[in-house]
Amino acid sequence: MEAGKNLSSSRPIKVLLAKPAIDGHDRGIFVLARALRDAGMDVIYAGLLPTPEQVVDIAISEDVDVIGLSLLNGAHMTAFKKVVDLLKERGVDDIAVVGGGIIPDDDKPKLEAIGVTGNYGPGTPLPP
């Protein structure tokens, strides 16, 4: 994330949550949206089945600080990478990208190497 972005308390952290591939399992992302909102963040949900291009377009137009990507169908290495690649192509280097869903342990370091951090799975505790 760009140095200095959102370090002041001038506005809450703005998060875009998205499921950028064919995956209709959205219960978890709604639980996460509520937890982030309850923690004081502004949360935008990209809707069901956005393309990686749509995710990046929304992120840029809404000036988000974080993109939270979630997939349960095994397409994380392709879809998450595409979002990161599109951000780079557009010269965007101040939006953090965080992953979640069903992500095998072997894939987590690969995602982190391309800039997708966190990579949280089912059962990750949320603060009360």
N, CA, C and O atoms as CSV, one atom per row, in Angstrom:
chain,resi,resn,atom,element,x,y,z
A,1,MET,N,N,0.844,-1.172,0.000
A,1,MET,CA,C,0.000,0.000,0.000
A,1,MET,C,C,0.891,1.236,0.000
A,1,MET,O,O,1.950,1.244,0.627
A,2,GLU,N,N,0.470,2.253,-0.687
A,2,GLU,CA,C,1.225,3.489,-0.814
A,2,GLU,C,C,1.447,4.107,0.563
A,2,GLU,O,O,0.537,4.176,1.388
A,3,ALA,N,N,2.679,4.552,0.786
A,3,ALA,CA,C,3.000,5.175,2.067
A,3,ALA,C,C,2.094,6.362,2.320
A,3,ALA,O,O,1.930,7.230,1.463
A,4,GLY,N,N,1.515,6.391,3.495
A,4,GLY,CA,C,0.696,7.522,3.887
A,4,GLY,C,C,-0.775,7.397,3.548
A,4,GLY,O,O,-1.591,8.150,4.080
A,5,LYS,N,N,-1.136,6.473,2.684
A,5,LYS,CA,C,-2.551,6.363,2.324
A,5,LYS,C,C,-3.338,5.835,3.513
A,5,LYS,O,O,-3.023,4.782,4.067
A,6,ASN,N,N,-4.337,6.563,3.882
A,6,ASN,CA,C,-5.279,6.191,4.921
A,6,ASN,C,C,-4.643,6.021,6.303
A,6,ASN,O,O,-5.210,5.345,7.161
A,7,LEU,N,N,-3.486,6.618,6.528
A,7,LEU,CA,C,-2.880,6.535,7.850
A,7,LEU,C,C,-3.522,7.524,8.810
A,7,LEU,O,O,-3.448,7.353,10.027
A,8,SER,N,N,-4.144,8.547,8.269
A,8,SER,CA,C,-4.847,9.490,9.134
A,8,SER,C,C,-6.241,8.951,9.405
A,8,SER,O,O,-6.696,8.010,8.756
A,9,SER,N,N,-6.901,9.554,10.360
A,9,SER,CA,C,-8.253,9.097,10.676
A,9,SER,C,C,-9.300,9.914,9.921
A,9,SER,O,O,-10.438,10.032,10.374
A,10,SER,N,N,-8.924,10.476,8.777
A,10,SER,CA,C,-9.849,11.328,8.023
A,10,SER,C,C,-11.035,10.550,7.457
A,10,SER,O,O,-12.102,11.129,7.254
A,11,ARG,N,N,-10.875,9.275,7.204
A,11,ARG,CA,C,-11.990,8.465,6.726
A,11,ARG,C,C,-11.727,7.006,7.090
A,11,ARG,O,O,-10.582,6.594,7.272
A,12,PRO,N,N,-12.795,6.241,7.191
A,12,PRO,CA,C,-12.605,4.814,7.493
A,12,PRO,C,C,-11.923,4.093,6.333
A,12,PRO,O,O,-11.950,4.559,5.194
A,13,ILE,N,N,-11.323,2.970,6.634
A,13,ILE,CA,C,-10.760,2.112,5.592
A,13,ILE,C,C,-11.912,1.668,4.697
A,13,ILE,O,O,-12.972,1.271,5.181
A,14,LYS,N,N,-11.689,1.741,3.386
A,14,LYS,CA,C,-12.722,1.344,2.425
A,14,LYS,C,C,-12.300,0.025,1.779
A,14,LYS,O,O,-11.213,-0.088,1.212
A,15,VAL,N,N,-13.183,-0.966,1.878
A,15,VAL,CA,C,-12.898,-2.316,1.400
A,15,VAL,C,C,-13.901,-2.717,0.327
A,15,VAL,O,O,-15.106,-2.515,0.477
A,16,LEU,N,N,-13.391,-3.283,-0.750
A,16,LEU,CA,C,-14.231,-3.884,-1.779
A,16,LEU,C,C,-14.143,-5.391,-1.621
A,16,LEU,O,O,-13.048,-5.953,-1.660
A,17,LEU,N,N,-15.276,-6.053,-1.443
A,17,LEU,CA,C,-15.319,-7.507,-1.367
A,17,LEU,C,C,-15.850,-8.054,-2.684
A,17,LEU,O,O,-16.834,-7.552,-3.227
A,18,ALA,N,N,-15.178,-9.103,-3.196
A,18,ALA,CA,C,-15.570,-9.634,-4.501
A,18,ALA,C,C,-15.272,-11.120,-4.596
A,18,ALA,O,O,-14.369,-11.640,-3.940
A,19,LYS,N,N,-16.060,-11.790,-5.434
A,19,LYS,CA,C,-15.876,-13.202,-5.777
A,19,LYS,C,C,-15.681,-13.252,-7.297
A,19,LYS,O,O,-16.639,-13.470,-8.039
A,20,PRO,N,N,-14.438,-13.049,-7.762
A,20,PRO,CA,C,-14.191,-12.819,-9.189
A,20,PRO,C,C,-14.086,-14.071,-10.059
A,20,PRO,O,O,-13.121,-14.227,-10.807
A,21,ALA,N,N,-15.041,-14.935,-9.969
A,21,ALA,CA,C,-15.103,-16.112,-10.844
A,21,ALA,C,C,-16.442,-16.783,-10.582
A,21,ALA,O,O,-17.208,-16.351,-9.721
A,22,ILE,N,N,-16.705,-17.813,-11.311
A,22,ILE,CA,C,-17.995,-18.478,-11.150
A,22,ILE,C,C,-18.007,-19.228,-9.825
A,22,ILE,O,O,-17.472,-20.330,-9.706
A,23,ASP,N,N,-18.633,-18.601,-8.832
A,23,ASP,CA,C,-18.729,-19.166,-7.488
A,23,ASP,C,C,-19.927,-18.514,-6.814
A,23,ASP,O,O,-19.854,-17.356,-6.403
A,24,GLY,N,N,-21.001,-19.229,-6.702
A,24,GLY,CA,C,-22.219,-18.669,-6.142
A,24,GLY,C,C,-22.343,-18.800,-4.636
A,24,GLY,O,O,-23.401,-18.503,-4.080
A,25,HIS,N,N,-21.297,-19.233,-3.968
A,25,HIS,CA,C,-21.333,-19.409,-2.517
A,25,HIS,C,C,-20.997,-18.079,-1.856
A,25,HIS,O,O,-19.826,-17.718,-1.744
A,26,ASP,N,N,-22.019,-17.351,-1.419
A,26,ASP,CA,C,-21.768,-15.997,-0.938
A,26,ASP,C,C,-22.032,-15.782,0.552
A,26,ASP,O,O,-21.877,-14.659,1.034
A,27,ARG,N,N,-22.416,-16.793,1.282
A,27,ARG,CA,C,-22.704,-16.615,2.708
A,27,ARG,C,C,-21.487,-16.066,3.456
A,27,ARG,O,O,-21.614,-15.125,4.240
A,28,GLY,N,N,-20.326,-16.643,3.221
A,28,GLY,CA,C,-19.118,-16.219,3.927
A,28,GLY,C,C,-18.757,-14.767,3.675
A,28,GLY,O,O,-18.338,-14.061,4.592
A,29,ILE,N,N,-18.913,-14.321,2.449
A,29,ILE,CA,C,-18.547,-12.944,2.133
A,29,ILE,C,C,-19.501,-11.960,2.804
A,29,ILE,O,O,-19.108,-10.846,3.147
A,30,PHE,N,N,-20.759,-12.373,2.991
A,30,PHE,CA,C,-21.707,-11.513,3.708
A,30,PHE,C,C,-21.376,-11.447,5.196
A,30,PHE,O,O,-21.526,-10.396,5.818
A,31,VAL,N,N,-20.929,-12.558,5.768
A,31,VAL,CA,C,-20.498,-12.559,7.170
A,31,VAL,C,C,-19.292,-11.632,7.321
A,31,VAL,O,O,-19.227,-10.840,8.261
A,32,LEU,N,N,-18.349,-11.733,6.402
A,32,LEU,CA,C,-17.170,-10.875,6.434
A,32,LEU,C,C,-17.544,-9.408,6.258
A,32,LEU,O,O,-17.020,-8.543,6.961
A,33,ALA,N,N,-18.437,-9.130,5.334
A,33,ALA,CA,C,-18.866,-7.738,5.110
A,33,ALA,C,C,-19.435,-7.139,6.388
A,33,ALA,O,O,-19.125,-6.002,6.742
A,34,ARG,N,N,-20.254,-7.897,7.066
A,34,ARG,CA,C,-20.849,-7.393,8.305
A,34,ARG,C,C,-19.784,-7.172,9.389
A,34,ARG,O,O,-19.819,-6.169,10.101
A,35,ALA,N,N,-18.842,-8.110,9.510
A,35,ALA,CA,C,-17.786,-7.969,10.514
A,35,ALA,C,C,-16.920,-6.742,10.233
A,35,ALA,O,O,-16.566,-6.007,11.154
A,36,LEU,N,N,-16.582,-6.523,8.977
A,36,LEU,CA,C,-15.765,-5.357,8.625
A,36,LEU,C,C,-16.545,-4.067,8.865
A,36,LEU,O,O,-16.000,-3.092,9.382
A,37,ARG,N,N,-17.805,-4.070,8.490
A,37,ARG,CA,C,-18.654,-2.904,8.732
A,37,ARG,C,C,-18.759,-2.616,10.232
A,37,ARG,O,O,-18.650,-1.467,10.660
A,38,ASP,N,N,-18.972,-3.671,11.024
A,38,ASP,CA,C,-19.084,-3.506,12.474
A,38,ASP,C,C,-17.771,-3.014,13.090
A,38,ASP,O,O,-17.770,-2.418,14.168
A,39,ALA,N,N,-16.658,-3.267,12.403
A,39,ALA,CA,C,-15.354,-2.789,12.856
A,39,ALA,C,C,-15.093,-1.349,12.410
A,39,ALA,O,O,-14.031,-0.795,12.694
A,40,GLY,N,N,-16.055,-0.745,11.716
A,40,GLY,CA,C,-15.932,0.658,11.337
A,40,GLY,C,C,-15.453,0.918,9.928
A,40,GLY,O,O,-15.187,2.065,9.568
A,41,MET,N,N,-15.337,-0.122,9.125
A,41,MET,CA,C,-14.875,0.060,7.749
A,41,MET,C,C,-16.050,0.316,6.815
A,41,MET,O,O,-17.170,-0.124,7.072
A,42,ASP,N,N,-15.778,1.034,5.728
A,42,ASP,CA,C,-16.748,1.164,4.641
A,42,ASP,C,C,-16.592,-0.067,3.765
A,42,ASP,O,O,-15.483,-0.383,3.334
A,43,VAL,N,N,-17.679,-0.763,3.498
A,43,VAL,CA,C,-17.616,-2.009,2.738
A,43,VAL,C,C,-18.493,-1.898,1.497
A,43,VAL,O,O,-19.648,-1.477,1.562
A,44,ILE,N,N,-17.917,-2.283,0.372
A,44,ILE,CA,C,-18.630,-2.349,-0.897
A,44,ILE,C,C,-18.590,-3.808,-1.338
A,44,ILE,O,O,-17.535,-4.441,-1.303
A,45,TYR,N,N,-19.727,-4.338,-1.748
A,45,TYR,CA,C,-19.777,-5.703,-2.274
A,45,TYR,C,C,-19.955,-5.613,-3.782
A,45,TYR,O,O,-20.870,-4.945,-4.264
A,46,ALA,N,N,-19.092,-6.277,-4.521
A,46,ALA,CA,C,-19.099,-6.203,-5.983
A,46,ALA,C,C,-20.219,-7.012,-6.617
A,46,ALA,O,O,-20.352,-7.029,-7.841
A,47,GLY,N,N,-21.016,-7.676,-5.811
A,47,GLY,CA,C,-22.083,-8.502,-6.361
A,47,GLY,C,C,-21.560,-9.871,-6.746
A,47,GLY,O,O,-20.362,-10.143,-6.671
A,48,LEU,N,N,-22.461,-10.710,-7.149
A,48,LEU,CA,C,-22.104,-12.082,-7.478
A,48,LEU,C,C,-21.533,-12.169,-8.890
A,48,LEU,O,O,-22.099,-11.616,-9.832
A,49,LEU,N,N,-20.418,-12.860,-9.028
A,49,LEU,CA,C,-19.793,-13.208,-10.300
A,49,LEU,C,C,-19.211,-12.046,-11.109
A,49,LEU,O,O,-19.342,-12.041,-12.333
A,50,PRO,N,N,-18.576,-11.068,-10.471
A,50,PRO,CA,C,-17.935,-10.024,-11.279
A,50,PRO,C,C,-16.676,-10.574,-11.954
A,50,PRO,O,O,-16.032,-11.486,-11.435
A,51,THR,N,N,-16.341,-10.025,-13.090
A,51,THR,CA,C,-15.082,-10.390,-13.737
A,51,THR,C,C,-13.943,-9.691,-13.006
A,51,THR,O,O,-14.179,-8.705,-12.308
A,52,PRO,N,N,-12.718,-10.177,-13.150
A,52,PRO,CA,C,-11.591,-9.453,-12.563
A,52,PRO,C,C,-11.518,-8.000,-13.060
A,52,PRO,O,O,-11.148,-7.104,-12.301
A,53,GLU,N,N,-11.865,-7.771,-14.318
A,53,GLU,CA,C,-11.865,-6.409,-14.855
A,53,GLU,C,C,-12.879,-5.534,-14.122
A,53,GLU,O,O,-12.593,-4.381,-13.801
A,54,GLN,N,N,-14.054,-6.083,-13.860
A,54,GLN,CA,C,-15.070,-5.330,-13.125
A,54,GLN,C,C,-14.612,-5.039,-11.694
A,54,GLN,O,O,-14.854,-3.950,-11.173
A,55,VAL,N,N,-13.961,-5.996,-11.071
A,55,VAL,CA,C,-13.457,-5.793,-9.711
A,55,VAL,C,C,-12.480,-4.626,-9.682
A,55,VAL,O,O,-12.573,-3.753,-8.820
A,56,VAL,N,N,-11.554,-4.613,-10.616
A,56,VAL,CA,C,-10.556,-3.544,-10.658
A,56,VAL,C,C,-11.209,-2.209,-11.003
A,56,VAL,O,O,-10.861,-1.184,-10.417
A,57,ASP,N,N,-12.137,-2.208,-11.933
A,57,ASP,CA,C,-12.850,-0.965,-12.275
A,57,ASP,C,C,-13.560,-0.385,-11.046
A,57,ASP,O,O,-13.472,0.813,-10.777
A,58,ILE,N,N,-14.255,-1.237,-10.314
A,58,ILE,CA,C,-14.964,-0.778,-9.115
A,58,ILE,C,C,-13.964,-0.266,-8.082
A,58,ILE,O,O,-14.166,0.795,-7.493
A,59,ALA,N,N,-12.899,-1.009,-7.866
A,59,ALA,CA,C,-11.897,-0.618,-6.869
A,59,ALA,C,C,-11.321,0.762,-7.167
A,59,ALA,O,O,-11.157,1.585,-6.266
A,60,ILE,N,N,-11.020,1.004,-8.428
A,60,ILE,CA,C,-10.445,2.293,-8.817
A,60,ILE,C,C,-11.499,3.404,-8.708
A,60,ILE,O,O,-11.219,4.469,-8.159
A,61,SER,N,N,-12.685,3.163,-9.220
A,61,SER,CA,C,-13.698,4.213,-9.210
A,61,SER,C,C,-14.177,4.549,-7.804
A,61,SER,O,O,-14.567,5.686,-7.541
A,62,GLU,N,N,-14.153,3.581,-6.904
A,62,GLU,CA,C,-14.588,3.812,-5.524
A,62,GLU,C,C,-13.435,4.206,-4.599
A,62,GLU,O,O,-13.652,4.453,-3.413
A,63,ASP,N,N,-12.216,4.267,-5.131
A,63,ASP,CA,C,-11.030,4.662,-4.363
A,63,ASP,C,C,-10.881,3.829,-3.086
A,63,ASP,O,O,-10.736,4.373,-1.991
A,64,VAL,N,N,-10.919,2.496,-3.247
A,64,VAL,CA,C,-10.810,1.621,-2.084
A,64,VAL,C,C,-9.366,1.488,-1.634
A,64,VAL,O,O,-8.428,1.735,-2.391
A,65,ASP,N,N,-9.219,1.093,-0.385
A,65,ASP,CA,C,-7.904,0.833,0.192
A,65,ASP,C,C,-7.519,-0.636,0.074
A,65,ASP,O,O,-6.341,-0.978,-0.029
A,66,VAL,N,N,-8.540,-1.502,0.091
A,66,VAL,CA,C,-8.323,-2.946,0.106
A,66,VAL,C,C,-9.338,-3.624,-0.796
A,66,VAL,O,O,-10.509,-3.244,-0.830
A,67,ILE,N,N,-8.872,-4.643,-1.535
A,67,ILE,CA,C,-9.759,-5.546,-2.247
A,67,ILE,C,C,-9.676,-6.886,-1.525
A,67,ILE,O,O,-8.597,-7.466,-1.401
A,68,GLY,N,N,-10.807,-7.370,-1.055
A,68,GLY,CA,C,-10.888,-8.688,-0.442
A,68,GLY,C,C,-11.524,-9.646,-1.435
A,68,GLY,O,O,-12.689,-9.491,-1.800
A,69,LEU,N,N,-10.752,-10.641,-1.872
A,69,LEU,CA,C,-11.226,-11.605,-2.856
A,69,LEU,C,C,-11.543,-12.922,-2.171
A,69,LEU,O,O,-10.802,-13.355,-1.288
A,70,SER,N,N,-12.629,-13.559,-2.565
A,70,SER,CA,C,-13.036,-14.814,-1.954
A,70,SER,C,C,-13.491,-15.791,-3.019
A,70,SER,O,O,-14.309,-15.462,-3.879
A,71,LEU,N,N,-12.945,-17.009,-2.950
A,71,LEU,CA,C,-13.395,-18.071,-3.851
A,71,LEU,C,C,-13.388,-19.406,-3.121
A,71,LEU,O,O,-12.520,-19.678,-2.291
A,72,LEU,N,N,-14.361,-20.215,-3.443
A,72,LEU,CA,C,-14.456,-21.550,-2.861
A,72,LEU,C,C,-14.343,-22.631,-3.929
A,72,LEU,O,O,-14.467,-23.817,-3.620
A,73,ASN,N,N,-14.113,-22.245,-5.167
A,73,ASN,CA,C,-14.188,-23.197,-6.272
A,73,ASN,C,C,-12.835,-23.613,-6.855
A,73,ASN,O,O,-12.800,-24.331,-7.854
A,74,GLY,N,N,-11.740,-23.186,-6.268
A,74,GLY,CA,C,-10.430,-23.586,-6.755
A,74,GLY,C,C,-9.846,-22.704,-7.844
A,74,GLY,O,O,-8.772,-23.012,-8.361
A,75,ALA,N,N,-10.512,-21.622,-8.210
A,75,ALA,CA,C,-10.023,-20.744,-9.281
A,75,ALA,C,C,-9.180,-19.585,-8.752
A,75,ALA,O,O,-8.893,-18.640,-9.487
A,76,HIS,N,N,-8.785,-19.654,-7.491
A,76,HIS,CA,C,-8.066,-18.535,-6.866
A,76,HIS,C,C,-6.747,-18.208,-7.561
A,76,HIS,O,O,-6.407,-17.033,-7.694
A,77,MET,N,N,-6.001,-19.210,-8.005
A,77,MET,CA,C,-4.698,-18.916,-8.625
A,77,MET,C,C,-4.871,-18.145,-9.928
A,77,MET,O,O,-4.014,-17.334,-10.279
A,78,THR,N,N,-5.937,-18.378,-10.633
A,78,THR,CA,C,-6.198,-17.679,-11.892
A,78,THR,C,C,-6.878,-16.336,-11.658
A,78,THR,O,O,-6.404,-15.306,-12.137
A,79,ALA,N,N,-7.983,-16.344,-10.925
A,79,ALA,CA,C,-8.778,-15.128,-10.756
A,79,ALA,C,C,-8.067,-14.092,-9.894
A,79,ALA,O,O,-8.059,-12.909,-10.236
A,80,PHE,N,N,-7.473,-14.514,-8.788
A,80,PHE,CA,C,-6.783,-13.556,-7.916
A,80,PHE,C,C,-5.596,-12.946,-8.653
A,80,PHE,O,O,-5.355,-11.742,-8.561
A,81,LYS,N,N,-4.851,-13.780,-9.387
A,81,LYS,CA,C,-3.698,-13.284,-10.149
A,81,LYS,C,C,-4.139,-12.272,-11.203
A,81,LYS,O,O,-3.463,-11.268,-11.424
A,82,LYS,N,N,-5.259,-12.533,-11.843
A,82,LYS,CA,C,-5.749,-11.612,-12.872
A,82,LYS,C,C,-6.062,-10.242,-12.280
A,82,LYS,O,O,-5.763,-9.218,-12.893
A,83,VAL,N,N,-6.667,-10.219,-11.084
A,83,VAL,CA,C,-6.951,-8.941,-10.418
A,83,VAL,C,C,-5.647,-8.201,-10.137
A,83,VAL,O,O,-5.541,-7.006,-10.411
A,84,VAL,N,N,-4.661,-8.900,-9.593
A,84,VAL,CA,C,-3.364,-8.276,-9.286
A,84,VAL,C,C,-2.699,-7.773,-10.569
A,84,VAL,O,O,-2.172,-6.661,-10.600
A,85,ASP,N,N,-2.722,-8.581,-11.617
A,85,ASP,CA,C,-2.116,-8.179,-12.897
A,85,ASP,C,C,-2.795,-6.935,-13.476
A,85,ASP,O,O,-2.121,-6.038,-13.984
A,86,LEU,N,N,-4.114,-6.881,-13.401
A,86,LEU,CA,C,-4.837,-5.716,-13.919
A,86,LEU,C,C,-4.510,-4.451,-13.122
A,86,LEU,O,O,-4.366,-3.372,-13.697
A,87,LEU,N,N,-4.396,-4.583,-11.812
A,87,LEU,CA,C,-4.003,-3.423,-11.001
A,87,LEU,C,C,-2.635,-2.915,-11.442
A,87,LEU,O,O,-2.440,-1.710,-11.604
A,88,LYS,N,N,-1.688,-3.834,-11.635
A,88,LYS,CA,C,-0.339,-3.450,-12.072
A,88,LYS,C,C,-0.379,-2.792,-13.454
A,88,LYS,O,O,0.272,-1.773,-13.683
A,89,GLU,N,N,-1.151,-3.385,-14.375
A,89,GLU,CA,C,-1.267,-2.823,-15.725
A,89,GLU,C,C,-1.792,-1.395,-15.708
A,89,GLU,O,O,-1.414,-0.574,-16.544
A,90,ARG,N,N,-2.653,-1.109,-14.763
A,90,ARG,CA,C,-3.248,0.230,-14.666
A,90,ARG,C,C,-2.452,1.163,-13.759
A,90,ARG,O,O,-2.871,2.290,-13.494
A,91,GLY,N,N,-1.309,0.689,-13.288
A,91,GLY,CA,C,-0.447,1.533,-12.475
A,91,GLY,C,C,-0.942,1.768,-11.061
A,91,GLY,O,O,-0.546,2.739,-10.415
A,92,VAL,N,N,-1.796,0.894,-10.580
A,92,VAL,CA,C,-2.350,1.036,-9.234
A,92,VAL,C,C,-1.484,0.240,-8.263
A,92,VAL,O,O,-1.390,-0.985,-8.350
A,93,ASP,N,N,-0.854,0.959,-7.339
A,93,ASP,CA,C,0.004,0.266,-6.372
A,93,ASP,C,C,-0.354,0.610,-4.928
A,93,ASP,O,O,0.406,0.310,-4.008
A,94,ASP,N,N,-1.498,1.233,-4.735
A,94,ASP,CA,C,-1.872,1.636,-3.380
A,94,ASP,C,C,-3.142,0.948,-2.881
A,94,ASP,O,O,-3.787,1.430,-1.950
A,95,ILE,N,N,-3.498,-0.175,-3.500
A,95,ILE,CA,C,-4.634,-0.964,-3.040
A,95,ILE,C,C,-4.102,-2.327,-2.613
A,95,ILE,O,O,-3.519,-3.053,-3.418
A,96,ALA,N,N,-4.304,-2.670,-1.345
A,96,ALA,CA,C,-3.903,-3.981,-0.849
A,96,ALA,C,C,-4.897,-5.021,-1.353
A,96,ALA,O,O,-6.086,-4.734,-1.490
A,97,VAL,N,N,-4.411,-6.224,-1.627
A,97,VAL,CA,C,-5.271,-7.320,-2.073
A,97,VAL,C,C,-5.139,-8.458,-1.066
A,97,VAL,O,O,-4.042,-8.931,-0.769
A,98,VAL,N,N,-6.300,-8.883,-0.548
A,98,VAL,CA,C,-6.350,-9.934,0.470
A,98,VAL,C,C,-7.218,-11.059,-0.061
A,98,VAL,O,O,-8.248,-10.816,-0.691
A,99,GLY,N,N,-6.799,-12.297,0.195
A,99,GLY,CA,C,-7.539,-13.448,-0.299
A,99,GLY,C,C,-8.225,-14.220,0.799
A,99,GLY,O,O,-7.854,-14.145,1.971
A,100,GLY,N,N,-9.240,-14.970,0.392
A,100,GLY,CA,C,-9.945,-15.839,1.313
A,100,GLY,C,C,-10.738,-16.878,0.566
A,100,GLY,O,O,-10.936,-16.784,-0.645
A,101,GLY,N,N,-11.192,-17.875,1.304
A,101,GLY,CA,C,-11.969,-18.957,0.712
A,101,GLY,C,C,-11.265,-20.276,0.921
A,101,GLY,O,O,-10.516,-20.444,1.883
A,102,ILE,N,N,-11.503,-21.204,0.031
A,102,ILE,CA,C,-10.854,-22.518,0.098
A,102,ILE,C,C,-9.540,-22.412,-0.670
A,102,ILE,O,O,-9.505,-22.526,-1.895
A,103,ILE,N,N,-8.467,-22.191,0.075
A,103,ILE,CA,C,-7.148,-22.024,-0.534
A,103,ILE,C,C,-6.214,-23.061,0.085
A,103,ILE,O,O,-5.920,-22.991,1.278
A,104,PRO,N,N,-5.744,-24.021,-0.711
A,104,PRO,CA,C,-4.829,-25.025,-0.182
A,104,PRO,C,C,-3.557,-24.375,0.372
A,104,PRO,O,O,-3.079,-23.372,-0.157
A,105,ASP,N,N,-3.026,-24.956,1.430
A,105,ASP,CA,C,-1.815,-24.409,2.051
A,105,ASP,C,C,-0.680,-24.241,1.054
A,105,ASP,O,O,0.089,-23.286,1.160
A,106,ASP,N,N,-0.555,-25.151,0.082
A,106,ASP,CA,C,0.518,-25.051,-0.916
A,106,ASP,C,C,0.373,-23.816,-1.805
A,106,ASP,O,O,1.365,-23.323,-2.342
A,107,ASP,N,N,-0.846,-23.317,-1.965
A,107,ASP,CA,C,-1.069,-22.153,-2.823
A,107,ASP,C,C,-0.871,-20.826,-2.098
A,107,ASP,O,O,-0.655,-19.800,-2.743
A,108,LYS,N,N,-0.940,-20.827,-0.783
A,108,LYS,CA,C,-0.833,-19.572,-0.034
A,108,LYS,C,C,0.480,-18.839,-0.305
A,108,LYS,O,O,0.447,-17.635,-0.561
A,109,PRO,N,N,1.645,-19.515,-0.260
A,109,PRO,CA,C,2.890,-18.782,-0.567
A,109,PRO,C,C,2.942,-18.275,-2.006
A,109,PRO,O,O,3.538,-17.233,-2.277
A,110,LYS,N,N,2.323,-19.005,-2.919
A,110,LYS,CA,C,2.293,-18.564,-4.318
A,110,LYS,C,C,1.471,-17.288,-4.454
A,110,LYS,O,O,1.860,-16.362,-5.167
A,111,LEU,N,N,0.339,-17.248,-3.770
A,111,LEU,CA,C,-0.487,-16.040,-3.800
A,111,LEU,C,C,0.232,-14.874,-3.138
A,111,LEU,O,O,0.202,-13.752,-3.645
A,112,GLU,N,N,0.874,-15.136,-2.012
A,112,GLU,CA,C,1.603,-14.065,-1.328
A,112,GLU,C,C,2.729,-13.521,-2.202
A,112,GLU,O,O,3.017,-12.325,-2.168
A,113,ALA,N,N,3.368,-14.392,-2.986
A,113,ALA,CA,C,4.457,-13.957,-3.870
A,113,ALA,C,C,3.973,-12.992,-4.951
A,113,ALA,O,O,4.742,-12.156,-5.425
A,114,ILE,N,N,2.698,-13.104,-5.343
A,114,ILE,CA,C,2.182,-12.181,-6.361
A,114,ILE,C,C,1.472,-10.982,-5.735
A,114,ILE,O,O,0.993,-10.099,-6.447
A,115,GLY,N,N,1.405,-10.952,-4.392
A,115,GLY,CA,C,0.845,-9.781,-3.732
A,115,GLY,C,C,-0.516,-9.967,-3.090
A,115,GLY,O,O,-1.119,-8.994,-2.637
A,116,VAL,N,N,-1.015,-11.202,-3.039
A,116,VAL,CA,C,-2.292,-11.469,-2.379
A,116,VAL,C,C,-1.988,-11.970,-0.970
A,116,VAL,O,O,-1.508,-13.089,-0.790
A,117,THR,N,N,-2.269,-11.140,0.013
A,117,THR,CA,C,-1.915,-11.479,1.385
A,117,THR,C,C,-3.102,-12.073,2.138
A,117,THR,O,O,-4.220,-12.122,1.625
A,118,GLY,N,N,-2.844,-12.513,3.341
A,118,GLY,CA,C,-3.893,-13.058,4.195
A,118,GLY,C,C,-4.240,-14.477,3.832
A,118,GLY,O,O,-3.796,-15.419,4.488
A,119,ASN,N,N,-5.034,-14.638,2.789
A,119,ASN,CA,C,-5.457,-15.948,2.317
A,119,ASN,C,C,-6.120,-16.763,3.433
A,119,ASN,O,O,-5.683,-17.857,3.792
A,120,TYR,N,N,-7.176,-16.181,3.950
A,120,TYR,CA,C,-7.910,-16.743,5.058
A,120,TYR,C,C,-8.881,-17.806,4.593
A,120,TYR,O,O,-9.415,-17.734,3.486
A,121,GLY,N,N,-9.106,-18.794,5.444
A,121,GLY,CA,C,-10.018,-19.864,5.095
A,121,GLY,C,C,-11.197,-19.950,6.045
A,121,GLY,O,O,-11.325,-19.155,6.976
A,122,PRO,N,N,-12.055,-20.930,5.796
A,122,PRO,CA,C,-13.191,-21.140,6.696
A,122,PRO,C,C,-12.709,-21.327,8.133
A,122,PRO,O,O,-11.685,-21.960,8.388
A,123,GLY,N,N,-13.461,-20.770,9.045
A,123,GLY,CA,C,-13.109,-20.900,10.447
A,123,GLY,C,C,-12.195,-19.812,10.976
A,123,GLY,O,O,-11.885,-19.790,12.167
A,124,THR,N,N,-11.757,-18.907,10.107
A,124,THR,CA,C,-10.931,-17.795,10.568
A,124,THR,C,C,-11.760,-16.974,11.563
A,124,THR,O,O,-12.866,-16.535,11.246
A,125,PRO,N,N,-11.214,-16.773,12.765
A,125,PRO,CA,C,-12.016,-16.045,13.760
A,125,PRO,C,C,-12.195,-14.575,13.393
A,125,PRO,O,O,-11.300,-13.925,12.852
A,126,LEU,N,N,-13.371,-14.089,13.706
A,126,LEU,CA,C,-13.680,-12.666,13.539
A,126,LEU,C,C,-13.798,-12.064,14.922
A,126,LEU,O,O,-14.335,-12.700,15.828
A,127,PRO,N,N,-13.302,-10.839,15.103
A,127,PRO,CA,C,-13.419,-10.234,16.425
A,127,PRO,C,C,-14.899,-10.035,16.805
A,127,PRO,O,O,-15.745,-9.769,15.951
A,128,PRO,N,N,-15.183,-10.172,18.107
A,128,PRO,CA,C,-16.571,-10.005,18.549
A,128,PRO,C,C,-17.056,-8.569,18.363
A,128,PRO,O,O,-18.203,-8.258,18.685
